[in-house]
Every structure is written in C-alpha cells, then in structure tokens.
C-alpha cells in the first residue's frame, strides 16, 4: 500500500492542533505516518501532540526555531529514510475530510503527475476560496499567485487541471521530486520557500495537478499573519532572495525599482507607516545580499 509521510511544522500551534489531529483520525487511507516538527513552541503544542491517540507519529522537538523550510526538511528527510512513497506537506491550521489522503494519492495515478493539490477554502467563511491552484506571474518574476482567491465557490473551478503553482499548505509530492530538485531552501526560513520549491519543480518538468473534488479548509494567517513587523521584513527579504536566485541582474534591477516604488506608494496612501516602510526596504536590501 502507498505509504504517505505527512510533514507538518508547529510553532505555538496549540489553538489549531486539535482540529488538525481530529481530521487525521479515521482517514480512509490508513498507511500514513505523521512527522510533527516543533520549532521550540512555548505553549501546549508538544503535550497535545504527545496525547494524540494514534501510533503513527514521530515528534521532533527542536530547541530552536528552524523555520518552516528547515522544519519541513527535517520531516521530509525522516519520511524518505523511512521509505515513504510520497510526502504530504501539510499545514496544521487546516481541517479536511476523511478521504483527503486517498483522493490525493488517486490523483497522482489518475493524472500521471508528480504532485497533487486540493481546492483550498478559507475556514471562515467556508465557501470562500483561498486557492484553486495557481500560476507564476511573469511580470513579477515568477511570483506565485492563487486562482480564485477571495471568490465564492459557484462551481467556476470544478475542473481538474494541470497547474504551475500552489502553496505547500497541502501538497502531495512523489519522492522522485526530492531526488531530482532536493529539499526546501532553508535560507528563506519562512515565506516564499514554497514559491521557490514549486518553481524549481516546474522548471525541472514535474507536473502538478489541481483536484477540485479534494477539499480543505485553511485558518489563514492564524499563526503568523502577513502584516506583522516580522512578515513585512521577511516577505520583502525573501521575494528579493527569490528573484536574485532565479533571474539575471537585469530582472533584479527592474524588480528592485518596482518593489521599492510599491513600498513608497503604500507609505504615501497611508497603507504603511514609516516604520513598516523602512522594514520592507531593509528586508529587500537584506534579501539581495544573501549568499
């Protein structure tokens, strides 16, 4: 039977873990193992994991924050070493039905693809789409964008199809992908790491299929948010790192001008205060300098 290694990275996740673990209980594809990588949580995350009444669990309790990319790599490495046929990168701020794993595995064979992703809704409201697959936006140097984001589901994304990009909130990946392109790039720490991984897979010719009959609900930004001082710095930093890593200096210079102009515009219209403006600018400069 196809064995799936589920990798989830926790950091002060006590508020979301019970619903996540309940979704895993009773999965109708029983051959899976959960690798929970904890990044030095200070809440009850570890005790909740230890109390889970399922045998197929490995907990890695880091005494430091390895980041999302680093934590994912720890779990992926362990799962591959244990002989898992595929890896399911899965956020823990999500809930899903008991057929999630089985349907994703079926998608790999039905469409002869290397990666499979579900239709992802917001947790609240539950019919509002967060991601129905995605693509790389060329004018912004392969920035990953979501199809259908913030639209209500009226059946407009009900066809399975080949896609270029999806966030790794829930992505089933055959082990051969890691054999060819390697693991996550830990320089990102958090944010844009999935954009980088999916872009490398896309360039290597691997196929990703979006499966709308597989559904998942995401408690978006329940853990980190996207407009905290930390996020302002790291989103800017990692976007610059991604562009410098994958594109030539002409694109780097062009995108630097564009993003710095965007940050100025946000300041002028009052969407950012000066402290946020400085964090975004400093993050961009930092990202360009990472080696």
C-alpha positions as CSV (number, residue, x, y, z in Angstrom):
1,X,0.0,0.0,0.0
2,X,1.2,3.5,-0.9
3,X,2.8,5.0,2.3
4,X,2.5,8.7,2.8
5,X,4.7,10.7,5.1
6,X,2.8,13.7,6.4
7,X,5.1,16.6,7.4
8,X,3.8,19.4,9.5
9,X,5.8,22.2,11.2
10,X,4.4,23.5,14.5
11,X,5.2,26.7,16.4
12,X,2.8,27.6,19.2
13,X,0.1,25.7,17.4
14,X,-2.0,24.6,20.4
15,X,-5.0,26.5,19.2
16,X,-5.2,24.8,15.9
17,X,-3.8,21.3,16.6
18,X,-6.9,19.6,18.0
19,X,-8.9,20.2,14.8
20,X,-6.0,19.1,12.7
21,X,-5.4,15.9,14.5
22,X,-9.1,15.1,14.5
23,X,-9.1,15.4,10.7
24,X,-6.3,12.9,10.5
25,X,-8.0,10.3,12.7
26,X,-10.1,7.9,10.7
27,X,-8.5,8.7,7.3
28,X,-9.7,6.0,4.9
29,X,-6.2,5.5,3.7
30,X,-4.5,4.1,6.8
31,X,-0.9,3.9,5.5
32,X,0.5,7.2,6.7
33,X,2.9,8.5,9.3
34,X,2.8,12.0,10.8
35,X,6.1,13.8,11.3
36,X,5.5,16.7,13.5
37,X,8.4,19.1,13.7
38,X,8.1,21.6,16.5
39,X,10.1,24.8,16.4
40,X,10.6,25.4,20.2
41,X,6.9,26.1,21.0
42,X,6.3,27.8,24.4
43,X,2.6,26.7,24.6
44,X,1.0,23.3,24.9
45,X,1.8,22.1,21.4
46,X,4.1,19.3,22.4
47,X,1.7,18.0,25.1
48,X,-1.2,18.0,22.6
49,X,0.9,16.0,20.1
50,X,2.0,13.5,22.8
51,X,-1.6,12.9,23.9
52,X,-2.7,12.0,20.3
53,X,-4.1,8.5,20.4
54,X,-2.6,7.3,17.1
55,X,0.6,5.2,16.8
56,X,1.9,6.6,13.5
57,X,3.5,9.7,14.9
58,X,7.1,11.0,15.2
59,X,7.7,14.2,17.1
60,X,10.9,16.2,16.6
61,X,11.1,18.8,19.3
62,X,13.7,21.4,18.3
63,X,15.2,23.6,21.0
64,X,15.4,26.4,18.4
65,X,13.3,27.8,15.6
66,X,14.5,26.1,12.4
67,X,11.9,28.0,10.3
68,X,9.2,26.5,8.1
69,X,11.7,25.4,5.4
70,X,14.2,23.9,7.9
71,X,11.4,22.1,9.8
72,X,9.9,20.7,6.6
73,X,13.4,19.5,5.6
74,X,13.7,17.6,8.9
75,X,10.4,15.9,8.3
76,X,11.0,15.2,4.6
77,X,14.4,13.6,5.3
78,X,12.9,11.4,8.0
79,X,10.0,10.3,5.9
80,X,12.2,9.5,2.9
81,X,14.5,7.5,5.1
82,X,11.5,5.5,6.4
83,X,10.6,4.5,2.9
84,X,7.6,6.7,2.3
85,X,6.4,6.7,-1.3
86,X,5.2,10.3,-1.2
87,X,5.4,13.3,1.1
88,X,2.4,15.3,2.1
89,X,3.4,18.8,3.1
90,X,0.6,19.9,5.3
91,X,-0.1,23.0,7.4
92,X,-1.6,22.3,10.8
93,X,-4.0,25.3,10.7
94,X,-6.3,23.3,8.4
95,X,-9.2,20.9,8.6
96,X,-10.3,18.3,6.0
97,X,-12.4,15.2,5.3
98,X,-11.5,11.6,6.0
99,X,-10.8,10.9,2.3
100,X,-8.1,13.6,1.8
101,X,-5.1,11.3,1.6
102,X,-6.8,8.6,-0.5
103,X,-8.1,11.1,-3.1
104,X,-4.7,12.9,-3.4
105,X,-3.0,9.6,-4.0
106,X,-5.6,8.6,-6.6
107,X,-4.9,12.0,-8.3
108,X,-1.2,11.1,-8.7
109,X,-2.1,7.9,-10.6
110,X,-5.2,9.2,-12.5
111,X,-3.3,12.1,-14.0
112,X,0.2,10.6,-14.1
113,X,1.5,13.6,-12.3
114,X,4.2,14.2,-9.6
115,X,2.3,16.5,-7.3
116,X,-1.4,16.9,-6.4
117,X,-3.2,19.7,-4.5
118,X,-6.8,20.2,-3.3
119,X,-9.2,23.0,-3.6
120,X,-8.5,25.2,-0.5
121,X,-11.2,27.3,1.1
122,X,-11.0,29.8,3.9
123,X,-12.1,28.2,7.2
124,X,-14.4,31.1,7.6
125,X,-16.4,31.7,5.5
126,X,-16.2,28.1,4.4
127,X,-17.3,28.6,0.8
128,X,-14.8,31.4,0.1
129,X,-11.9,30.1,-2.0
130,X,-8.3,30.7,-0.8
131,X,-6.6,28.8,-3.6
132,X,-7.8,26.7,-6.6
133,X,-4.3,26.0,-7.9
134,X,-2.2,28.8,-9.2
135,X,0.4,30.0,-11.7
136,X,3.7,32.0,-11.8
137,X,3.1,35.7,-12.6
138,X,5.8,36.5,-15.2
139,X,5.6,40.3,-14.9
140,X,6.6,40.0,-11.2
141,X,9.4,37.5,-11.8
142,X,7.5,34.2,-11.2
143,X,5.6,35.3,-8.1
144,X,3.2,32.6,-7.3
145,X,-0.5,33.7,-7.4
146,X,-3.7,31.8,-6.4
147,X,-6.5,31.2,-8.8
148,X,-9.9,32.1,-7.4
149,X,-8.6,33.8,-4.3
150,X,-11.4,35.6,-2.3
151,X,-14.0,34.3,-4.8
152,X,-17.0,32.4,-3.5
153,X,-17.3,28.9,-5.0
154,X,-20.0,28.8,-7.7
155,X,-18.5,25.9,-9.5
156,X,-16.1,28.0,-11.5
157,X,-13.1,25.9,-10.6
158,X,-14.7,22.4,-10.8
159,X,-12.4,21.0,-13.5
160,X,-9.2,19.1,-12.6
161,X,-6.3,20.6,-14.5
162,X,-2.5,20.9,-14.8
163,X,-1.2,23.9,-12.9
164,X,2.2,25.6,-12.4
165,X,2.0,26.6,-8.8
166,X,0.2,26.1,-5.5
167,X,1.4,26.9,-2.0
168,X,2.6,23.9,0.0
169,X,-0.2,24.4,2.6
170,X,-1.3,20.9,1.3
171,X,0.7,19.3,-1.4
172,X,1.3,15.6,-2.0
173,X,4.7,15.1,-3.6
174,X,6.2,11.9,-5.0
175,X,9.6,11.1,-3.6
176,X,11.2,11.4,-7.0
177,X,10.7,15.1,-7.0
178,X,13.1,15.5,-4.0
179,X,15.5,13.1,-5.6
180,X,15.9,15.5,-8.5
181,X,15.5,19.0,-7.1
182,X,16.4,18.5,-3.5
183,X,14.8,19.9,-0.4
184,X,13.4,23.3,0.6
185,X,15.9,26.2,0.6
186,X,16.4,27.0,4.3
187,X,17.7,30.5,3.6
188,X,14.0,31.6,3.3
189,X,13.2,30.5,6.8
190,X,9.5,31.3,6.3
191,X,7.6,32.8,3.4
192,X,8.4,32.3,-0.3
193,X,10.1,29.0,0.4
194,X,7.1,27.2,-1.2
195,X,7.3,29.6,-4.2
196,X,10.9,28.6,-4.6
197,X,10.3,24.9,-4.3
198,X,7.4,24.8,-6.7
199,X,9.3,26.9,-9.2
200,X,12.2,24.6,-9.1
201,X,9.9,21.6,-9.6
202,X,8.1,23.4,-12.5
203,X,11.4,24.2,-14.2
204,X,12.5,20.6,-13.8
205,X,9.4,19.5,-15.7
206,X,7.4,17.9,-12.9
207,X,3.7,18.1,-13.2
208,X,1.2,19.4,-10.6
209,X,-2.5,18.7,-10.8
210,X,-5.3,20.6,-9.1
211,X,-8.1,18.3,-7.8
212,X,-11.3,20.3,-7.0
213,X,-13.1,17.2,-5.6
214,X,-10.5,17.2,-2.8
215,X,-11.3,19.9,-0.3
216,X,-9.5,21.5,2.6
217,X,-10.3,24.5,4.9
218,X,-7.5,26.8,5.9
219,X,-7.4,29.0,9.0
220,X,-5.4,31.6,7.0
221,X,-2.8,33.5,8.9
222,X,-3.8,32.0,12.2
223,X,-0.2,31.6,13.3
224,X,2.0,34.3,11.7
225,X,-0.1,36.8,9.8
226,X,1.2,38.7,6.8
227,X,1.3,42.2,8.0
228,X,3.2,41.9,11.3
229,X,6.7,43.6,11.5
230,X,8.2,40.2,11.1
231,X,6.2,39.4,8.0
232,X,6.9,42.8,6.5
233,X,10.6,42.2,6.7
234,X,10.6,38.6,5.6
235,X,8.2,38.8,2.7
236,X,10.3,41.6,1.3
237,X,13.6,39.9,2.1
238,X,12.6,36.6,0.6
239,X,11.0,38.0,-2.6
240,X,14.3,39.7,-3.2
241,X,16.2,36.5,-2.5
242,X,14.0,34.5,-4.9
243,X,14.5,37.0,-7.7
244,X,18.2,37.2,-7.2
245,X,18.4,33.4,-7.1
246,X,16.4,32.6,-10.2
247,X,16.9,35.6,-12.5
248,X,19.6,37.7,-14.1
249,X,20.7,41.1,-12.8
250,X,18.6,43.0,-15.3
251,X,15.5,41.4,-13.8
252,X,16.8,42.0,-10.3
253,X,17.3,45.7,-11.0
254,X,13.9,46.1,-12.7
255,X,12.1,44.3,-9.8
256,X,14.0,46.3,-7.2
257,X,12.7,49.5,-8.8
258,X,9.2,48.2,-9.0
259,X,9.0,46.9,-5.4
260,X,10.7,50.0,-3.9
261,X,8.1,52.1,-5.8
262,X,5.3,49.9,-4.4
263,X,6.6,50.4,-0.9
264,X,6.7,54.2,-1.5
265,X,3.2,54.1,-2.8
266,X,2.0,52.2,0.3
267,X,3.6,54.8,2.5
268,X,2.0,57.7,0.6
269,X,-1.5,56.4,0.7
270,X,-1.3,55.5,4.4
271,X,-1.4,51.8,4.0
272,X,2.0,51.6,5.7
273,X,3.5,53.8,8.4
274,X,7.2,54.9,8.1
275,X,8.4,52.0,10.3
276,X,6.7,49.4,8.1
277,X,8.2,51.2,5.0
278,X,11.7,51.0,6.5
279,X,11.2,47.3,7.3
280,X,10.2,46.5,3.8
281,X,13.0,48.4,2.3
282,X,15.6,46.9,4.7
283,X,14.2,43.4,4.0
284,X,14.7,43.9,0.3
285,X,18.3,45.0,0.7
286,X,18.9,42.1,3.0
287,X,17.5,39.6,0.6
288,X,19.7,40.9,-2.3
289,X,22.8,40.4,-0.2
290,X,22.1,36.7,0.9
291,X,24.5,34.2,-0.5
